[in-house]
Every structure is written in structure tokens, then in C-alpha cells.
Amino acid sequence: MNFDEQVVLITGAGSEKGIGRETARQLSKRGASVVLADIDESGLASAFDEISQYNNGKTMTIKLDVTNKEEVNRSVNKVIDKFGKVDILINNAGISRPTSVLDITEEEWDLVFNINMKGTLFLTQAVLPYMKDANYGRIVNISSVSGKRGGGIFGGSQYSAAKAAVTGFSKAIAREVGEFQITCNTVAPGLVGGTNITEGLMTTEKELSIKEGIPLGRIGEVEDVAYSIAFLASEGAGYITGEELDINGGSHID
Ligand SMILES: NC(=O)c1ccc[n+]([C@@H]2O[C@H](COP(=O)([O-])OP(=O)(O)OC[C@H]3O[C@@H](n4cnc5c(N)ncnc54)[C@H](O)[C@@H]3O)[C@@H](O)[C@H]2O)c1
């Protein structure tokens, strides 16, 4: 896979151990200009230091809250000012809350839905006009096995609902913009170890019981997910759209 001359915007890329940062590593090492977007300013500073080493400084950071439409639009304008285009959008920013259904407040529901889903809508709306003009685009949205199998190990029903919404949204976008040679796909990771989303929640006992349910016998790593994202974002994946790629070691097969 080669991403020379390609511009990629990745949300939630600040977190050092996260899927977004690893995707930035893999794409920048393959030649991409990378825009790292995150709400966490200190994460962005360290992301810039790291990623700019891999792509000769073709790196830009943007502090943004994906739920703020104005901020999202302003951010995409800045990317266009600097790089002139966005070839690839990776909607990766997300949060999860392990709350049981009777305890989910309206505020928490909105927070989880807004970051995972509404942010994906706002970013998609902001980049699509440029992708349409270019008659080229790759959108990869991060869903989750939780949205398919009913509940996550560390996520509540609000998270499952939001991720299922991301998948449905992505399929609809795939149909809507296919004529412009823009693809839109999702990846649905199973549990990925070591990221902030699972931090502090894993016990040795829990890890052993989770592994028992995974035919490949290990918990997923950020590299596993980032490689699949890179594939769907690549030029060669241009005839795949509306697809959801499961990355779960076989823990959920449908
Ligand atoms: N880790 C897993 O087991 C797992 C499994 C399936 C899906 N996912 C999904 O993968 C994606 C990445 O998660 P991760 O595990 O790397 O978690 P992470 O917490 O390490 O990274 C998430 C990033 O999103 C950023 N973010 C949060 N709210 C934001 C906002 N409002 N605006 C902009 N940025 C914001 C955070 O600052 C962080 O850098 C998420 O969508 C998550 O739901 C994770």
C-alpha cells in the first residue's frame, strides 16, 4: 500500500496507545500527509512530534471537538488551505461508557451518541464537497463488534446503539456518494488491548475469560485494526464500499 501524495484526516489521533495514532503511524510511514485531529491538546503535541518524523513533516494537528459543527467546518477549511484536498477521512474519535441500561442518563446517552455518531456526520459533511469535486475519496468509520453482537465487554447499550448507527450511516453514505468514486466503509474491531477506552477496566481474570472466546487466542492490538483501516483507505480498495470489516480474531463471526 502506498499513500504518496494522499492527504488523510484522522479524528481521535491524539491518544498515544489508540487506534487513531497507530493508523497515523501506518499511513505516514507509507507516504501520506497526515492531519491529526483530537480534543486532547497534549495528545496532539506528542502525536505531531512522532508522526512528523515518519513523513518528513507533512503533518498537521488540529484541536477540535467532533461534536461541534462549526469547529469541524473551520478545521476542514484549514486542511484545505494547507494541503488543498482531503483524500481520506478516518472517523475514529469515540468514547464508551460501561453503564447498565437502567443507569444511563439522557446526558450520557447524548454524549456517547454525539461523539461516536454525530461527529462522524459532521466530518463527513465537511469533507464530502471536496471529495466530490475531486471525484475521489475514501471514508473509513470505526464501528465496533458491540454494535453487532449486542453489548460490548466494556461498553453499554448506548455504545452498541451508537456504533450500530455508525454502520447504518456508512452504508447509506456508500450508496449516496458512489457515483463520485467515493467509498465509505466501516471496520468493526473486537476488544483491542491497551487503549484508553479499556484502560483500568481489565483484570487478569477477565482477560483470560475473554481470550477463551477468541478462536485466534489473543486480544486484538491497535496494529491489527490500523492495517485494515489502511487497506480500506487505499486506492486499491476502490471497488469496496458499504462494507464492514470485522477485526475480532473470530470472537464474533456472522
Ligand atoms: N479499544 C477497543 O477495544 C475498541 C473496540 C472497538 C471499537 N473501538 C473504537 O475505536 C475508536 C478509537 O478508540 P481507542 O480504543 O483508540 O480509544 P482512545 O480513547 O485511545 O482514543 C480515542 C480518541 O478520541 C479522542 N476524542 C474523544 N472525544 C473526542 C471529541 N469530542 N472530539 C475529538 N476527539 C475526541 C480522545 O481524545 C482519544 O484521543 C473509537 O471509535 C472506539 O469506539 C475501540
PDBQT file of the ligand as one rigid body, heavy atoms in Angstrom, charges set to zero:
ROOT
HETATM    1  N1  LIG A 301     -10.295  -0.197  22.086  1.00  0.00    +0.000 N 
HETATM    2  C1  LIG A 301     -11.246  -1.046  21.735  1.00  0.00    +0.000 C 
HETATM    3  O1  LIG A 301     -11.363  -2.146  22.289  1.00  0.00    +0.000 OA
HETATM    4  C2  LIG A 301     -12.203  -0.682  20.632  1.00  0.00    +0.000 A 
HETATM    5  C3  LIG A 301     -13.014  -1.690  20.104  1.00  0.00    +0.000 A 
HETATM    6  C4  LIG A 301     -13.920  -1.372  19.096  1.00  0.00    +0.000 A 
HETATM    7  C5  LIG A 301     -14.006  -0.076  18.634  1.00  0.00    +0.000 A 
HETATM    8  N2  LIG A 301     -13.209   0.886  19.163  1.00  0.00    +0.000 N 
HETATM    9  C6  LIG A 301     -13.337   2.248  18.625  1.00  0.00    +0.000 C 
HETATM   10  O2  LIG A 301     -12.091   2.660  18.120  1.00  0.00    +0.000 OA
HETATM   11  C7  LIG A 301     -12.011   4.086  18.164  1.00  0.00    +0.000 C 
HETATM   12  C8  LIG A 301     -10.704   4.505  18.826  1.00  0.00    +0.000 C 
HETATM   13  O3  LIG A 301     -10.740   4.084  20.171  1.00  0.00    +0.000 OA
HETATM   14  P1  LIG A 301      -9.437   3.742  21.015  1.00  0.00    +0.000 P 
HETATM   15  O4  LIG A 301      -9.648   2.424  21.607  1.00  0.00    +0.000 OA
HETATM   16  O5  LIG A 301      -8.204   4.008  20.231  1.00  0.00    +0.000 OA
HETATM   17  O6  LIG A 301      -9.629   4.784  22.206  1.00  0.00    +0.000 OA
HETATM   18  P2  LIG A 301      -8.770   6.006  22.754  1.00  0.00    +0.000 P 
HETATM   19  O7  LIG A 301      -9.538   6.507  23.924  1.00  0.00    +0.000 OA
HETATM   20  O8  LIG A 301      -7.354   5.587  22.938  1.00  0.00    +0.000 OA
HETATM   21  O9  LIG A 301      -8.837   7.076  21.564  1.00  0.00    +0.000 OA
HETATM   22  C9  LIG A 301      -9.974   7.866  21.336  1.00  0.00    +0.000 C 
HETATM   23  C10 LIG A 301      -9.533   9.263  20.966  1.00  0.00    +0.000 C 
HETATM   24  O10 LIG A 301     -10.707  10.058  20.679  1.00  0.00    +0.000 OA
HETATM   25  C11 LIG A 301     -10.491  11.358  21.215  1.00  0.00    +0.000 C 
HETATM   26  N3  LIG A 301     -11.782  12.027  21.440  1.00  0.00    +0.000 N 
HETATM   27  C12 LIG A 301     -12.706  11.733  22.386  1.00  0.00    +0.000 A 
HETATM   28  N4  LIG A 301     -13.725  12.608  22.304  1.00  0.00    +0.000 NA
HETATM   29  C13 LIG A 301     -13.445  13.458  21.294  1.00  0.00    +0.000 A 
HETATM   30  C14 LIG A 301     -14.124  14.577  20.721  1.00  0.00    +0.000 A 
HETATM   31  N5  LIG A 301     -15.303  15.000  21.205  1.00  0.00    +0.000 N 
HETATM   32  N6  LIG A 301     -13.551  15.215  19.678  1.00  0.00    +0.000 NA
HETATM   33  C15 LIG A 301     -12.344  14.812  19.194  1.00  0.00    +0.000 A 
HETATM   34  N7  LIG A 301     -11.656  13.766  19.692  1.00  0.00    +0.000 NA
HETATM   35  C16 LIG A 301     -12.205  13.106  20.733  1.00  0.00    +0.000 A 
HETATM   36  C17 LIG A 301      -9.735  11.101  22.517  1.00  0.00    +0.000 C 
HETATM   37  O11 LIG A 301      -9.081  12.272  22.986  1.00  0.00    +0.000 OA
HETATM   38  C18 LIG A 301      -8.779   9.994  22.089  1.00  0.00    +0.000 C 
HETATM   39  O12 LIG A 301      -7.565  10.518  21.581  1.00  0.00    +0.000 OA
HETATM   40  C19 LIG A 301     -13.266   4.552  18.904  1.00  0.00    +0.000 C 
HETATM   41  O13 LIG A 301     -14.247   4.947  17.972  1.00  0.00    +0.000 OA
HETATM   42  C20 LIG A 301     -13.717   3.304  19.631  1.00  0.00    +0.000 C 
HETATM   43  O14 LIG A 301     -15.093   3.328  19.922  1.00  0.00    +0.000 OA
HETATM   44  C21 LIG A 301     -12.302   0.616  20.151  1.00  0.00    +0.000 A 
ENDROOT
TORSDOF 0
